[in-house]
Each structure stands twice: as structure tokens, then as C-alpha cells.
Amino acid sequence: MRKFLAFVVILALAGVAGDRVAHRLATDSAESRLAAKGLTGTQVEVSGFPFLDQALRRRFDEVRVDARSLRTDRGSASNVRIVARDVRGPSLGQVTIGGLSGRGTVTYAEVVRRVDQPGLTLLSLRDAGDGRVELRRKVTVLGRTATATAVGRVQARGQRLRVTATSVEITGGSSVDDPRAQSLSDLFSFTYRLRGLPEGVVIRSIDPAGDGFVVRLAGADVSVVVE
């Protein structure tokens, strides 16, 4: 009986080792694919045991992806984390995600480059505290071109972040009367779209921080194509 129990333990340990090897091979492959998509410093982790059972069923309890940065022709972000739950589908093709949450930092420089506002050229964009940002740009007032600074509040709208200016000041500390201030505020307000988000994924919250906007995402029953 003792020999039989020892044999069972050895088989169990071999099964665990095989499962861990399969897990490592699969996550290594996933990390290589993600690197080809523009992610750097990527780590993939699949939760749940045994992994092989999940792989055979093509249904995973939870998949977590952490990346130092993401750079594509659609945009960039840093400190990216995506957690996908109830992931179903083939190794290649259409994959369905029951629930998704994530976050990443979109730098102010990135937003300045890709503002969805015709004619708006920002000189700078930075955190102003209390969930607001400070913006600077050139404006023309009474025929004179000057640098103006605005403070704006930040809102999440679907797959976009919206900055709405609430106050404007001309360089040198001169204030602007109410009608003209409203007109100038409109010149500072803009929308930035997060490109490449799958259908069904929306911005849950946005928090201005030291180096950019910390964007948190959420989605349910999300479909993506894996190549």
C-alpha cells in the first residue's frame, strides 16, 4: 500500500509539472504574439487549475495581461493591465470575453498629438489637481495674439475622454470678461478618442495624474479577433 501511495503521489506531481509546462509554453506564445502587436515588457498569466483542462475546453477562467507599454499606429499607453474573465474561443479566430476590466496611462504628450479638435494646437497639457487639467495655447483677443491658460474638468464619454475648459487666463495674469471667457473656453475644450478599443468596451473612469490620464476600462460580452 505504501508503494502504491508513493506511485500515486509521483503521478500527481508529474501531472502538476506537465500542467505548469503547458501553461508556460502557452503564456510564452501569447507574450510573443502580443509583442508583435506593439506591447513591450509583457507578462501573461492564466488563472485556474488544471490549465490543460481549460486549454482542451478552449475556455479560461481568467487571463491577465500586464505590459510596460503599448505602441501602435492608433495610439500609445503605458502601465497597461487587462483582466479578462470567462474567455472562450479557439487559439486563433473569434474570442468572446465574458467580462473585462483594465487600465493604462495615456500621456499628455500623446493626447496633445492626437486631439480630435480641428484647429486646436495645444502648447502644453498637465495635471492641475482635483481631477482637472491645465491647458495652454495661443489665442487672438482683440487682434492681439497671446498665450492663454485654461483649467478644465475631465469626463468619460463612452470610448472618449472629454476635457471642458472652466476658466481662462491670458498670460500676464490679465483676466477675461465673461462673454469673451466663454468663447475662449470653447477654444480649449476637446475630445480624445481611445482608438482600437473593441466594441462593448467603454471608459469607466479617468484620473489626471503626474504624467498622463489614468484610464480605467470595463466591458462585458466582448468579441475580439485573435490572429
C-alpha positions as CSV (number, residue, x, y, z in Angstrom):
1,M,0.0,0.0,0.0
2,R,2.8,2.4,0.8
3,K,4.4,1.8,-2.6
4,F,1.1,2.3,-4.3
5,L,0.5,5.6,-2.5
6,A,4.0,6.7,-3.4
7,F,3.3,5.8,-7.0
8,V,0.1,7.9,-6.9
9,V,2.0,10.9,-5.5
10,I,4.6,10.7,-8.2
11,L,1.9,10.6,-10.9
12,A,0.2,13.6,-9.3
13,L,3.4,15.6,-9.2
14,A,4.1,14.6,-12.8
15,G,0.7,15.9,-13.8
16,V,1.2,19.2,-12.0
17,A,4.6,19.6,-13.7
18,G,3.2,18.8,-17.1
19,D,0.4,21.3,-16.4
20,R,2.9,24.0,-15.5
21,V,5.0,23.3,-18.5
22,A,1.9,23.6,-20.8
23,H,1.0,26.8,-19.0
24,R,4.4,28.3,-19.5
25,L,4.5,27.3,-23.2
26,A,1.1,28.9,-23.8
27,T,1.8,32.1,-22.0
28,D,5.2,32.4,-23.7
29,S,3.4,32.1,-27.1
30,A,0.8,34.7,-26.1
31,E,3.5,37.1,-24.9
32,S,5.3,36.7,-28.3
33,R,2.1,37.4,-30.2
34,L,1.4,40.5,-28.0
35,A,4.9,41.8,-28.6
36,A,4.2,41.6,-32.3
37,K,1.1,43.8,-31.7
38,G,3.2,46.6,-30.1
39,L,3.2,45.6,-26.4
40,T,6.6,45.7,-24.5
41,G,7.5,44.2,-21.2
42,T,4.5,41.8,-21.4
43,Q,3.5,39.2,-18.9
44,V,0.6,36.9,-19.4
45,E,-0.9,34.8,-16.6
46,V,-3.8,32.3,-16.8
47,S,-5.6,31.6,-13.6
48,G,-7.2,28.3,-12.7
49,F,-6.0,24.7,-12.3
50,P,-5.7,22.4,-14.1
51,F,-4.6,24.6,-17.1
52,L,-4.7,21.7,-19.5
53,D,-8.4,21.1,-18.9
54,Q,-9.1,24.7,-19.7
55,A,-6.9,24.6,-22.8
56,L,-8.7,21.5,-24.1
57,R,-12.1,23.1,-23.5
58,R,-10.8,26.4,-25.0
59,R,-12.4,28.2,-22.0
60,F,-10.3,30.0,-19.5
61,D,-11.5,31.3,-16.1
62,E,-9.2,34.4,-16.1
63,V,-6.4,35.8,-18.2
64,R,-4.3,38.7,-17.0
65,V,-2.0,40.7,-19.3
66,D,0.4,43.3,-17.9
67,A,2.6,45.4,-20.2
68,R,5.1,48.2,-19.7
69,S,3.9,50.0,-22.8
70,L,1.7,49.7,-25.9
71,R,2.6,51.5,-29.1
72,T,0.6,51.2,-32.3
73,D,-0.3,53.5,-35.2
74,R,-3.6,54.1,-33.3
75,G,-2.0,55.4,-30.1
76,S,0.1,54.5,-27.2
77,A,-0.2,53.9,-23.4
78,S,2.0,52.8,-20.5
79,N,1.5,50.6,-17.4
80,V,-1.2,48.6,-19.1
81,R,-3.2,45.9,-17.3
82,I,-6.1,43.9,-18.8
83,V,-8.0,41.3,-16.9
84,A,-10.3,39.1,-19.0
85,R,-12.7,36.6,-17.4
86,D,-14.6,33.7,-18.9
87,V,-12.5,33.7,-22.1
88,R,-13.9,31.4,-24.8
89,G,-12.8,30.6,-28.3
90,P,-10.1,28.9,-30.5
91,S,-6.4,29.7,-30.3
92,L,-6.9,31.8,-33.5
93,G,-10.1,33.5,-34.6
94,Q,-13.1,35.0,-32.8
95,V,-12.7,35.0,-29.0
96,T,-15.5,36.0,-26.6
97,I,-14.8,37.6,-23.2
98,G,-17.5,37.4,-20.6
99,G,-16.1,40.3,-18.5
100,L,-13.2,42.7,-19.0
101,S,-11.5,45.3,-16.9
102,G,-8.3,47.2,-17.5
103,R,-6.3,50.3,-17.0
104,G,-3.5,52.2,-18.7
105,T,-1.9,55.7,-18.7
106,V,-2.2,57.8,-21.8
107,T,0.4,60.5,-21.6
108,Y,-0.4,64.2,-22.0
109,A,2.0,64.4,-24.9
110,E,0.1,61.6,-26.7
111,V,-3.2,63.5,-26.2
112,V,-1.7,66.7,-27.4
113,R,-0.6,65.0,-30.6
114,R,-4.0,63.3,-31.3
115,V,-6.6,65.8,-30.1
116,D,-9.9,65.3,-32.1
117,Q,-10.5,69.1,-32.4
118,P,-9.9,70.8,-35.8
119,G,-7.7,73.9,-35.5
120,L,-6.7,73.2,-31.9
121,T,-2.9,73.2,-31.3
122,L,-2.1,72.8,-27.6
123,L,1.2,74.1,-26.3
124,S,1.0,72.0,-23.2
125,L,-1.3,69.8,-21.1
126,R,-0.7,68.8,-17.4
127,D,-2.3,67.8,-14.2
128,A,-3.9,70.7,-12.2
129,G,-5.1,68.6,-9.2
130,D,-8.7,67.8,-8.1
131,G,-9.4,65.8,-11.2
132,R,-8.6,68.8,-13.5
133,V,-6.0,69.6,-16.2
134,E,-4.3,72.8,-17.2
135,L,-4.0,73.6,-20.9
136,R,-2.0,76.3,-22.8
137,R,-2.4,77.5,-26.3
138,K,-2.2,80.6,-28.5
139,V,-5.3,82.8,-28.8
140,T,-6.2,86.0,-30.6
141,V,-8.1,88.6,-28.5
142,L,-9.0,92.0,-30.0
143,G,-6.5,91.5,-32.8
144,R,-3.6,90.6,-30.5
145,T,-2.1,87.1,-30.3
146,A,-1.2,85.9,-26.8
147,T,-0.7,82.7,-24.8
148,A,-3.7,81.7,-22.7
149,T,-4.0,79.2,-19.9
150,A,-7.2,77.3,-19.1
151,V,-8.2,74.8,-16.5
152,G,-10.7,72.1,-17.5
153,R,-12.6,69.3,-16.0
154,V,-12.2,65.7,-17.3
155,Q,-15.1,63.4,-18.1
156,A,-15.5,59.9,-19.6
157,R,-17.9,59.5,-22.5
158,G,-18.1,56.0,-24.0
159,Q,-14.8,55.4,-25.7
160,R,-13.7,59.1,-25.4
161,L,-12.3,61.4,-22.8
162,R,-13.7,64.9,-22.8
163,V,-11.9,68.0,-21.4
164,T,-14.2,71.0,-20.9
165,A,-12.5,74.3,-20.0
166,T,-14.0,76.1,-17.0
167,S,-11.7,79.1,-16.7
168,V,-9.3,81.0,-18.9
169,E,-6.5,83.5,-18.1
170,I,-4.3,85.4,-20.5
171,T,-0.5,85.3,-19.9
172,G,0.5,88.1,-17.5
173,G,-2.4,87.5,-15.2
174,S,-5.0,89.5,-17.1
175,S,-8.5,88.2,-16.8
176,V,-11.1,88.0,-19.5
177,D,-14.7,89.3,-19.3
178,D,-17.4,86.7,-19.0
179,P,-18.7,86.7,-22.7
180,R,-15.2,86.5,-24.1
181,A,-14.1,83.9,-21.5
182,Q,-16.9,81.6,-22.6
183,S,-15.8,82.0,-26.2
184,L,-12.2,81.2,-25.3
185,S,-13.2,78.3,-23.2
186,D,-14.8,76.7,-26.2
187,L,-11.4,77.0,-28.0
188,F,-9.8,74.9,-25.3
189,S,-12.5,72.2,-24.9
190,F,-11.8,69.0,-26.8
191,T,-12.5,65.2,-27.2
192,Y,-9.9,62.5,-27.3
193,R,-10.9,59.1,-28.6
194,L,-9.2,55.9,-27.5
195,R,-8.6,54.2,-30.8
196,G,-8.7,50.4,-31.2
197,L,-11.0,49.5,-28.3
198,P,-13.3,46.6,-29.1
199,E,-17.0,47.1,-29.3
200,G,-18.6,47.0,-25.9
201,V,-15.5,48.3,-24.0
202,V,-16.0,51.8,-22.5
203,I,-14.1,54.2,-20.3
204,R,-15.2,53.6,-16.7
205,S,-13.1,56.5,-15.2
206,I,-10.4,58.9,-15.9
207,D,-8.0,60.4,-13.4
208,P,-5.4,63.0,-14.4
209,A,-2.0,62.1,-12.8
210,G,1.6,63.4,-13.0
211,D,2.5,62.0,-16.4
212,G,-0.9,61.5,-18.1
213,F,-4.5,60.3,-17.8
214,V,-5.0,57.1,-15.9
215,V,-7.9,55.5,-17.9
216,R,-9.9,52.6,-16.5
217,L,-11.9,50.4,-18.8
218,A,-14.7,47.9,-18.5
219,G,-16.7,45.7,-20.8
220,A,-19.0,42.6,-21.0
221,D,-19.5,40.0,-23.7
222,V,-16.7,41.5,-25.7
223,S,-15.7,39.8,-29.0
224,V,-12.1,40.2,-30.4
225,V,-10.3,38.5,-33.3
226,V,-7.0,36.8,-32.4
227,E,-4.6,36.3,-35.2
